[in-house]
């Protein structure tokens, strides 16, 4: 089957599912412009999947916005530097159960069944190509080069005004923040680095980082997770002379808890757990780093110029003659540049687009008091969400301003587990989100729905009794 034939089959499958029927949601009007039922912020895999899930619910008055150029959405060709995805190739995600929409169908249409059998993991750039195809064949409305600057609630109107970077304002009844791993906070650089070094000497690995400009240089990489090794092998491939990875722990992590979560139902059923169990599980999850994949580790350590320092926390850093001095228990090291792979901090207060409403968003610390031995401020700062990714108010007074806002990003981790920003969880998270958004649209209009139902009198049955007798000839 060719790609053209696959696309024809997909169109047929969608037609069999009666996809594309008219919206049931009641249109709103406003003098300031068009009112979208839903605006999705973020055009990566989560945003595209959310749009399709809503279209399957017959909510099509929607728009996806993304700050990047078309085809550049998400991390896959920006800061993601792994050769392949870490997720097993067979896991499905944004296809919503349609076989003809899976990555496997797309791959086999181009490489055949033997090509799929030969594939170990999904190449990163091929996943991005699949996302571009997904957007095109489903005709998902995406506006690129559009960044959300500020959410302004208008509760009296049942709307949110979305102020964009170009000064334009969009009106939306519901807003889905499909903003990825960093969308609930920001990437974290230790103060030891940020307060002692100029920005020209370091960068977080999840931001712009020009390794080509560092060809022939020595770099130090801080962090023991998978992304440290991704960046080390990528940097060495780009011509960096030496890449030194520093890990605080004396041993690298060997257990990947996500693999267990995939196999025993935790990802699918996590939202049904009581809060105490959710917190306990996630406290353990945060305590473990995701190890590098075996192929990434093998690729990195085989490269000339790779160095690994275990049991080597950074005790001090300082600028010295335009370079960086790093002090560890094992001694001093001098580098031309530092790459910081220390993860992120989740907190709505860190999101500039939420500055008007962040104070009214409930956090886990507002709703649950963990045992002292488990307490973790990083978990406590996460927003406390509803069962459909709804932002919850800290007080009753905050309810109206937050109504209609959904956090479909990594900040949902404590409430809903690996869901919005994890390929392993999207197949479960997308239907949950779409139903919650559609239900809220419906309930918001319940008075009109009830009025119209009670007044409905359109006749359908046309039979008559007794039968009319034909006139005698």
Secondary structure, 3 states (H helix, E strand, C coil): CCHHHHHHHHHHHHHHCCCCCCCCCCCCCCCCCCEEEEEEECCCHHHHHHHHHHHHCCCCCEEEECCCCCCCCCCCCCCCCCCECCCCCCCCCCCCCCHHHCHHHHHHHHHHHHHHHHCCCCEHHHHHHHHHHHHHHHCCCEECCCCEEEEEEEHHHCEEEEEECCCCEEEEEEEEECCCHHHHEEECCCHHHHCCCCHHHEEECCCCCCCHHHCCCEEEEECCCHHHHHHHHHHHHCCCCEEEEECCCCCCCCCCHHHHHHHCCHHHHHHHCCHHHHHHHHHHHHHCCCCCCHHHHHHHHCCCCEEEECCCCEEEEEEECCEEEEEECCEEEEECEEEECCCEEECHHHCHHHCCCHHHECEHHHHCCCCCCCCCHHHHCCECECCCCEECECCHHHHHHHCCEECCCHHHHHHHCCCCCCHHHHHHHHHHHHHHHHHHHHHHCHHHHHHHHHHCCCCCCCCCCCCCCCCCC
